[in-house]
């Protein structure tokens, strides 16, 4: 055991939380949404959001709402893991990906808001 739950139990719970994330089929269906209103309605209908999106929905509002859901799942997993190092590899990989995205964005001269928007 590292910190909170023992690793096999944490793994099972992480897989359970993972089942609440968007499977490929849902992502593909969302990509085919004809407009933002349809996408926001679909997300709400599927029960994928913590709170409704203001009307009229914007891409930024939808992204923020989905990020809030992902952040909530990470907070739950972190609480289960406890203060130990069970999630250190995950966080290190997330940091590596974030740094790569920041560098790519800087090289492409993307605005700072755009570079930061997709980071964990």
C-alpha positions in Angstrom: 0.0 0.0 0.0 1.2 3.5 -0.9 -0.6 6.2 1.0 -4.3 5.5 0.7 -5.7 2.3 -0.9 -3.5 -0.6 -1.9 -2.5 -0.5 -5.5 -4.8 -3.4 -6.8 -7.8 -1.7 -5.2 -6.8 1.7 -6.5 -6.4 0.2 -10.0 -9.9 -1.3 -9.9 -11.3 2.0 -8.8 -9.4 3.9 -11.5 -10.8 1.6 -14.1 -14.3 2.3 -12.7 -13.7 6.1 -13.0 -12.3 5.5 -16.5 -15.6 4.1 -17.5 -17.1 7.5 -16.9 -14.8 9.1 -19.4 -15.8 9.5 -23.0 -15.3 6.3 -25.0 -14.2 6.6 -28.7 -17.8 6.1 -29.9 -19.1 9.0 -28.0 -16.2 11.2 -29.0 -16.9 10.4 -32.7 -20.6 11.1 -32.2 -19.8 14.4 -30.6 -17.4 15.3 -33.4 -20.4 14.9 -35.8 -22.6 17.4 -33.9 -23.9 19.9 -36.4 -23.4 22.9 -34.0 -22.5 23.8 -30.5 -26.1 23.9 -29.2 -26.5 20.2 -30.3 -23.2 19.3 -28.7 -24.1 20.9 -25.4 -27.6 19.3 -25.4 -26.0 15.9 -26.1 -23.6 16.3 -23.3 -26.3 17.3 -20.9 -28.7 14.5 -22.1 -26.0 11.9 -21.5 -25.4 13.2 -18.0 -21.8 14.0 -18.7 -21.7 17.4 -17.0 -21.7 18.6 -13.4 -23.7 21.7 -14.2 -25.6 23.0 -17.3 -23.8 25.1 -19.9 -25.0 28.7 -20.2 -27.0 29.4 -23.3 -26.0 30.0 -26.0 -23.1 27.6 -25.5 -19.6 28.5 -26.6 -16.7 26.2 -27.4 -14.9 27.6 -24.4 -17.9 27.0 -22.1 -18.2 23.4 -23.3 -14.5 22.8 -22.9 -14.5 24.2 -19.4 -17.5 22.1 -18.4 -15.9 18.9 -19.7 -12.6 19.8 -18.0 -14.5 20.3 -14.7 -15.7 16.7 -15.0 -12.2 15.4 -15.7 -10.8 17.4 -12.8 -13.4 16.0 -10.5 -12.5 12.4 -11.5 -8.8 13.2 -10.8 -9.6 14.7 -7.4 -11.5 11.5 -6.5 -8.7 9.3 -7.7 -6.1 11.4 -5.8 -8.1 11.2 -2.6 -8.3 7.4 -2.9 -4.6 7.2 -3.6 -3.7 9.2 -0.4 -0.6 11.2 0.2 1.8 8.5 -1.0 3.4 8.2 -4.5 0.8 5.9 -6.2 0.0 8.5 -8.8 3.5 9.9 -9.3 4.0 8.2 -12.6 0.7 9.5 -13.9 1.5 13.1 -12.8 5.0 12.9 -14.3 3.6 11.8 -17.6 0.9 14.5 -17.5 3.7 17.1 -16.8 5.8 15.7 -19.7 2.8 16.0 -22.1 2.0 19.5 -20.9 5.5 20.7 -21.4 5.6 19.2 -24.9 2.3 20.9 -25.8 3.6 24.3 -24.4 6.8 24.0 -26.4 5.0 23.0 -29.6 2.6 26.0 -29.1 5.5 28.4 -28.5 7.3 27.2 -31.6 4.1 27.7 -33.6 3.6 31.2 -32.0 0.2 30.2 -30.7 -1.4 32.6 -28.2 -0.7 31.8 -24.6 -4.4 31.2 -23.8 -4.6 28.6 -26.5 -1.4 26.9 -25.3 -2.7 26.7 -21.7 -6.2 25.7 -22.6 -5.5 22.0 -23.2 -3.3 21.3 -20.3 -4.2 19.3 -17.2 
